[in-house]
Amino acid sequence: MTSVKEFRVETEPTATELGRGRFVFTDQYSVFDWGEMPDHVPKKGASLCTMGAFNFDRLAEADVPTHYVGVYDPEPDADAVDSDTADPVALADCAAPPTEMAIELTQVPDLPYLGDGAYDYDAYHDAAGENYLIPLEIVFRNTVPVGSSLRSRGSPTEYGLDADEWPEEVVDLPEPVVEFSTKYEEQDRYLSRQEADRIAGVADLDALGDLALAVNDALNRRAEERRFVHEDGKIECLYHDGEIKVADVVGTFDENRFSYGGQEISKEVVRQYYKRTDPEWVEAVSDAKSRAREAGVADWRTLCERSPESLPADVLDAVSDLYAAGTNAYIGTEWFDAPDIEDAVDAVRDL
């Protein structure tokens, strides 16, 4: 299980063939790489599944290859006992917001940890052959917020901006920036193109960058149509038989950062809430990650001396409404019984 969705295998992939499985979206959430937090956010899983399915449909219209097959109607027809025996359908054919998504599966070998922060990618690719999940996250950015790690990796001029110093405000980039980071290491890190190329295996790094830009363009266009701002996001990809496909889930409020009327609509709301109300835990996480890097320990959580506090009920309600209302507004269909997007945004501004 991941921190926010369960993963079920129905047909195992082989060295040459893709398998079949499904994501089961839960109401769990994760911030600061903690994993499952003490609370669950009602309607969050259905919101992410519905929005992800909608964006996969948009990518199909743009001829972007993906591993998406369909979703499972939570209210299947009389021929199916339940969603476990039903066939996947198009999102438009669902009677209610889905929480399960059908996907193609590829191989994901173990990534051996060698100690001192090093991982054995040669062993990963030896086991993977030419049917594997590429162990990279491909990040795309349209804006650079205050505090973004991008600011520490380059000057404004390196990203096409006419400025000597980064301003203390959100910066719109003249062109999207694509970066590569690790996927399966305990602490994600950004990579040089040379290292990213090695980690990608036989998958072409330029093709990965082009695919990320195509996804970013599709999300930008939809966001603009619905009065959102798409700030940044990422994709994961699989490689099979010479083809690269977008994998995992795309364009949700967990995978990407969107804003509406100047307010973040993503799990960034919860992240910032914890920074304000539980700074001791946030600091303990940062300290544990630093000590793990210095000690060459793979799992930094074993060094963390605090656990996160639970969220108040009113905060959980406001965040739940934000996910549901945001999904309604982005898709343009009232999938959820939720406030208008403007009311949901106003409710989280003062958290």
Secondary structure, DSSP 8 states (H G I E B T S, - for coil): --SSEEEEEEE---SSS-EEEEEEE-S---STT--S-SS--TTHHHHHHHHHHHHHHHHHHTT--BSEEEE--SS--TT-SSTTTS--B-GGG-SS---EEEEEE-B-----EEETTEE-HHHHHHHHTTEEE-SEEEEEEEEE-TT-THHHH--GGGGT-S-SS--SS-EEEEEEEEEEEESSSSS--B--HHHHHHHHTTS-HHHHHHHHHHHHHHHHHHHHHTT-EEEEEEEEEEEETTEEEEES--S-TTTSEEEETTEEESTHHHHHHHHHH-HHHHHHHHHHHHHHHHHT-S-GGGG---------HHHHHHHHHHHHHHHHHHHTS--S----HHHHHHHHHT-
